[in-house]
Every structure is written in C-alpha cells, then in structure tokens.
C-alpha cells in the first residue's frame, strides 16, 4: 500500500510538472 501511494504521489508530481511546462511553452509560443 505504501509503495502504491508513493507511486501515485510521484506520478501526480510529474504530471503537475509536465502540465506547468506545457502551459509555459504555450504562453511562450503565443507571447
């Protein structure tokens, strides 16, 4: 259970970083 919870936390963190990077990339393209 602890391993799956850690995996979920890491996946959530990576997903948040990817979304943030995508937003900055789009803003940079349209700026």
PQR file with spaces between the fields and no chain letter, atoms N, CA, C, O and H, PARSE charges and radii, in Angstrom:
ATOM       1  N    UNK     1       0.846   -1.208    0.000 -0.4000 1.5000
ATOM       2  CA   UNK     1       0.000    0.000    0.000 -0.0000 2.0000
ATOM       3  C    UNK     1       0.879    1.255    0.000  0.5500 1.7000
ATOM       4  O    UNK     1       0.597    2.223   -0.706 -0.5500 1.4000
ATOM       5  N    UNK     2       1.945    1.221    0.801 -0.4000 1.5000
ATOM       6  CA   UNK     2       2.824    2.389    0.887 -0.0000 2.0000
ATOM       7  C    UNK     2       3.491    2.646   -0.460  0.5500 1.7000
ATOM       8  O    UNK     2       3.641    3.794   -0.878 -0.5500 1.4000
ATOM       9  H    UNK     2       2.175    0.434    1.374  0.4000 1.0000
ATOM      10  N    UNK     3       3.893    1.560   -1.141 -0.4000 1.5000
ATOM      11  CA   UNK     3       4.568    1.702   -2.433 -0.0000 2.0000
ATOM      12  C    UNK     3       3.630    2.313   -3.463  0.5500 1.7000
ATOM      13  O    UNK     3       4.025    3.194   -4.226 -0.5500 1.4000
ATOM      14  H    UNK     3       3.772    0.627   -0.802  0.4000 1.0000
ATOM      15  N    UNK     4       2.386    1.843   -3.482 -0.4000 1.5000
ATOM      16  CA   UNK     4       1.434    2.373   -4.466 -0.0000 2.0000
ATOM      17  C    UNK     4       1.114    3.839   -4.169  0.5500 1.7000
ATOM      18  O    UNK     4       0.923    4.635   -5.088 -0.5500 1.4000
ATOM      19  H    UNK     4       2.065    1.128   -2.862  0.4000 1.0000
ATOM      20  N    UNK     5       1.057    4.188   -2.896 -0.4000 1.5000
ATOM      21  CA   UNK     5       0.781    5.575   -2.523 -0.0000 2.0000
ATOM      22  C    UNK     5       1.943    6.471   -2.952  0.5500 1.7000
ATOM      23  O    UNK     5       1.732    7.585   -3.432 -0.5500 1.4000
ATOM      24  H    UNK     5       1.212    3.541   -2.149  0.4000 1.0000
ATOM      25  N    UNK     6       3.167    5.979   -2.775 -0.4000 1.5000
ATOM      26  CA   UNK     6       4.342    6.750   -3.184 -0.0000 2.0000
ATOM      27  C    UNK     6       4.366    6.903   -4.700  0.5500 1.7000
ATOM      28  O    UNK     6       4.691    7.972   -5.217 -0.5500 1.4000
ATOM      29  H    UNK     6       3.339    5.074   -2.385  0.4000 1.0000
ATOM      30  N    UNK     7       4.020    5.832   -5.409 -0.4000 1.5000
ATOM      31  CA   UNK     7       3.989    5.882   -6.872 -0.0000 2.0000
ATOM      32  C    UNK     7       2.959    6.894   -7.342  0.5500 1.7000
ATOM      33  O    UNK     7       3.206    7.648   -8.284 -0.5500 1.4000
ATOM      34  H    UNK     7       3.756    4.963   -4.989  0.4000 1.0000
ATOM      35  N    UNK     8       1.799    6.912   -6.685 -0.4000 1.5000
ATOM      36  CA   UNK     8       0.741    7.857   -7.041 -0.0000 2.0000
ATOM      37  C    UNK     8       1.210    9.291   -6.796  0.5500 1.7000
ATOM      38  O    UNK     8       0.950   10.178   -7.608 -0.5500 1.4000
ATOM      39  H    UNK     8       1.598    6.300   -5.920  0.4000 1.0000
ATOM      40  N    UNK     9       1.894    9.515   -5.683 -0.4000 1.5000
ATOM      41  CA   UNK     9       2.388   10.855   -5.360 -0.0000 2.0000
ATOM      42  C    UNK     9       3.413   11.317   -6.393  0.5500 1.7000
ATOM      43  O    UNK     9       3.387   12.466   -6.833 -0.5500 1.4000
ATOM      44  H    UNK     9       2.105    8.794   -5.023  0.4000 1.0000
ATOM      45  N    UNK    10       4.317   10.411   -6.777 -0.4000 1.5000
ATOM      46  CA   UNK    10       5.337   10.755   -7.770 -0.0000 2.0000
ATOM      47  C    UNK    10       4.689   11.034   -9.117  0.5500 1.7000
ATOM      48  O    UNK    10       5.059   11.991   -9.798 -0.5500 1.4000
ATOM      49  H    UNK    10       4.338    9.478   -6.419  0.4000 1.0000
ATOM      50  N    UNK    11       3.721   10.202   -9.507 -0.4000 1.5000
ATOM      51  CA   UNK    11       3.041   10.390  -10.788 -0.0000 2.0000
ATOM      52  C    UNK    11       2.304   11.727  -10.802  0.5500 1.7000
ATOM      53  O    UNK    11       2.293   12.423  -11.817 -0.5500 1.4000
ATOM      54  H    UNK    11       3.421    9.425   -8.954  0.4000 1.0000
ATOM      55  N    UNK    12       1.688   12.083   -9.676 -0.4000 1.5000
ATOM      56  CA   UNK    12       0.962   13.347   -9.579 -0.0000 2.0000
ATOM      57  C    UNK    12       1.936   14.520   -9.707  0.5500 1.7000
ATOM      58  O    UNK    12       1.646   15.508  -10.382 -0.5500 1.4000
ATOM      59  H    UNK    12       1.697   11.518   -8.852  0.4000 1.0000
ATOM      60  N    UNK    13       3.092   14.400   -9.052 -0.4000 1.5000
ATOM      61  CA   UNK    13       4.100   15.462   -9.109 -0.0000 2.0000
ATOM      62  C    UNK    13       4.622   15.625  -10.532  0.5500 1.7000
ATOM      63  O    UNK    13       4.738   16.744  -11.032 -0.5500 1.4000
ATOM      64  H    UNK    13       3.328   13.598   -8.504  0.4000 1.0000
ATOM      65  N    UNK    14       4.939   14.498  -11.188 -0.4000 1.5000
ATOM      66  CA   UNK    14       5.447   14.547  -12.562 -0.0000 2.0000
ATOM      67  C    UNK    14       4.393   15.118  -13.498  0.5500 1.7000
ATOM      68  O    UNK    14       4.710   15.920  -14.377 -0.5500 1.4000
ATOM      69  H    UNK    14       4.844   13.589  -10.782  0.4000 1.0000
ATOM      70  N    UNK    15       3.141   14.711  -13.316 -0.4000 1.5000
ATOM      71  CA   UNK    15       2.062   15.219  -14.158 -0.0000 2.0000
ATOM      72  C    UNK    15       1.893   16.718  -13.981  0.5500 1.7000
ATOM      73  O    UNK    15       1.660   17.439  -14.951 -0.5500 1.4000
ATOM      74  H    UNK    15       2.883   14.060  -12.603  0.4000 1.0000
ATOM      75  N    UNK    16       2.013   17.193  -12.732 -0.4000 1.5000
ATOM      76  CA   UNK    16       1.884   18.632  -12.467 -0.0000 2.0000
ATOM      77  C    UNK    16       3.019   19.396  -13.135  0.5500 1.7000
ATOM      78  O    UNK    16       2.806   20.469  -13.699 -0.5500 1.4000
ATOM      79  H    UNK    16       2.203   16.607  -11.945  0.4000 1.0000
ATOM      80  N    UNK    17       4.238   18.834  -13.071 -0.4000 1.5000
ATOM      81  CA   UNK    17       5.388   19.485  -13.701 -0.0000 2.0000
ATOM      82  C    UNK    17       5.218   19.539  -15.209  0.5500 1.7000
ATOM      83  O    UNK    17       5.541   20.550  -15.833 -0.5500 1.4000
ATOM      84  H    UNK    17       4.411   17.962  -12.613  0.4000 1.0000
ATOM      85  N    UNK    18       4.711   18.453  -15.810 -0.4000 1.5000
ATOM      86  CA   UNK    18       4.506   18.419  -17.258 -0.0000 2.0000
ATOM      87  C    UNK    18       3.450   19.435  -17.667  0.5500 1.7000
ATOM      88  O    UNK    18       3.612   20.126  -18.673 -0.5500 1.4000
ATOM      89  H    UNK    18       4.449   17.631  -15.304  0.4000 1.0000
ATOM      90  N    UNK    19       2.375   19.531  -16.898 -0.4000 1.5000
ATOM      91  CA   UNK    19       1.315   20.494  -17.215 -0.0000 2.0000
ATOM      92  C    UNK    19       1.853   21.919  -17.104  0.5500 1.7000
ATOM      93  O    UNK    19       1.555   22.761  -17.951 -0.5500 1.4000
ATOM      94  H    UNK    19       2.244   18.970  -16.081  0.4000 1.0000
ATOM      95  N    UNK    20       2.638   22.190  -16.073 -0.4000 1.5000
ATOM      96  CA   UNK    20       3.213   23.518  -15.898 -0.0000 2.0000
ATOM      97  C    UNK    20       4.146   23.855  -17.052  0.5500 1.7000
ATOM      98  O    UNK    20       4.110   24.968  -17.578 -0.5500 1.4000
ATOM      99  H    UNK    20       2.881   21.506  -15.385  0.4000 1.0000
ATOM     100  N    UNK    21       4.986   22.895  -17.449 -0.4000 1.5000
ATOM     101  CA   UNK    21       5.912   23.115  -18.564 -0.0000 2.0000
ATOM     102  C    UNK    21       5.132   23.367  -19.850  0.5500 1.7000
ATOM     103  O    UNK    21       5.515   24.224  -20.646 -0.5500 1.4000
ATOM     104  H    UNK    21       5.015   21.992  -17.022  0.4000 1.0000
ATOM     105  N    UNK    22       4.042   22.630  -20.062 -0.4000 1.5000
ATOM     106  CA   UNK    22       3.227   22.802  -21.269 -0.0000 2.0000
ATOM     107  C    UNK    22       2.595   24.191  -21.288  0.5500 1.7000
ATOM     108  O    UNK    22       2.548   24.835  -22.336 -0.5500 1.4000
ATOM     109  H    UNK    22       3.731   21.933  -19.415  0.4000 1.0000
ATOM     110  N    UNK    23       2.107   24.656  -20.135 -0.4000 1.5000
ATOM     111  CA   UNK    23       1.495   25.983  -20.053 -0.0000 2.0000
ATOM     112  C    UNK    23       2.525   27.058  -20.383  0.5500 1.7000
ATOM     113  O    UNK    23       2.241   27.980  -21.148 -0.5500 1.4000
ATOM     114  H    UNK    23       2.145   24.133  -19.284  0.4000 1.0000
ATOM     115  N    UNK    24       3.725   26.941  -19.806 -0.4000 1.5000
ATOM     116  CA   UNK    24       4.760   27.933  -20.085 -0.0000 2.0000
ATOM     117  C    UNK    24       5.169   27.897  -21.551  0.5500 1.7000
ATOM     118  O    UNK    24       5.446   28.940  -22.143 -0.5500 1.4000
ATOM     119  H    UNK    24       3.956   26.192  -19.184  0.4000 1.0000
ATOM     120  N    UNK    25       5.210   26.702  -22.143 -0.4000 1.5000
ATOM     121  CA   UNK    25       5.580   26.571  -23.552 -0.0000 2.0000
ATOM     122  C    UNK    25       4.545   27.250  -24.441  0.5500 1.7000
ATOM     123  O    UNK    25       4.896   27.965  -25.379 -0.5500 1.4000
ATOM     124  H    UNK    25       4.985   25.854  -21.662  0.4000 1.0000
ATOM     125  N    UNK    26       3.262   27.022  -24.140 -0.4000 1.5000
ATOM     126  CA   UNK    26       2.188   27.642  -24.925 -0.0000 2.0000
ATOM     127  C    UNK    26       2.226   29.158  -24.775  0.5500 1.7000
ATOM     128  O    UNK    26       2.075   29.887  -25.756 -0.5500 1.4000
ATOM     129  H    UNK    26       2.977   26.441  -23.378  0.4000 1.0000
ATOM     130  N    UNK    27       2.428   29.635  -23.541 -0.4000 1.5000
ATOM     131  CA   UNK    27       2.495   31.081  -23.310 -0.0000 2.0000
ATOM     132  C    UNK    27       3.677   31.682  -24.062  0.5500 1.7000
ATOM     133  O    UNK    27       3.584   32.788  -24.595 -0.5500 1.4000
ATOM     134  H    UNK    27       2.551   29.043  -22.744  0.4000 1.0000
ATOM     135  N    UNK    28       4.795   30.947  -24.103 -0.4000 1.5000
ATOM     136  CA   UNK    28       5.976   31.438  -24.799 -0.0000 2.0000
ATOM     137  C    UNK    28       5.724   31.485  -26.303  0.5500 1.7000
ATOM     138  O    UNK    28       6.204   32.391  -26.985 -0.5500 1.4000
ATOM     139  H    UNK    28       4.870   30.048  -23.671  0.4000 1.0000
ATOM     140  N    UNK    29       4.980   30.522  -26.819 -0.4000 1.5000
ATOM     141  CA   UNK    29       4.696   30.479  -28.254 -0.0000 2.0000
ATOM     142  C    UNK    29       3.759   31.607  -28.672  0.5500 1.7000
ATOM     143  O    UNK    29       3.926   32.196  -29.740 -0.5500 1.4000
ATOM     144  H    UNK    29       4.591   29.786  -26.265  0.4000 1.0000
ATOM     145  N    UNK    30       2.769   31.907  -27.823 -0.4000 1.5000
ATOM     146  CA   UNK    30       1.770   32.914  -28.178 -0.0000 2.0000
ATOM     147  C    UNK    30       2.106   34.313  -27.681  0.5500 1.7000
ATOM     148  O    UNK    30       1.390   35.268  -27.983 -0.5500 1.4000
ATOM     149  H    UNK    30       2.634   31.429  -26.955  0.4000 1.0000
ATOM     150  N    UNK    31       3.199   34.443  -26.916 -0.4000 1.5000
ATOM     151  CA   UNK    31       3.552   35.750  -26.368 -0.0000 2.0000
ATOM     152  C    UNK    31       4.155   36.649  -27.453  0.5500 1.7000
ATOM     153  O    UNK    31       4.514   37.793  -27.177 -0.5500 1.4000
ATOM     154  H    UNK    31       3.781   33.667  -26.671  0.4000 1.0000
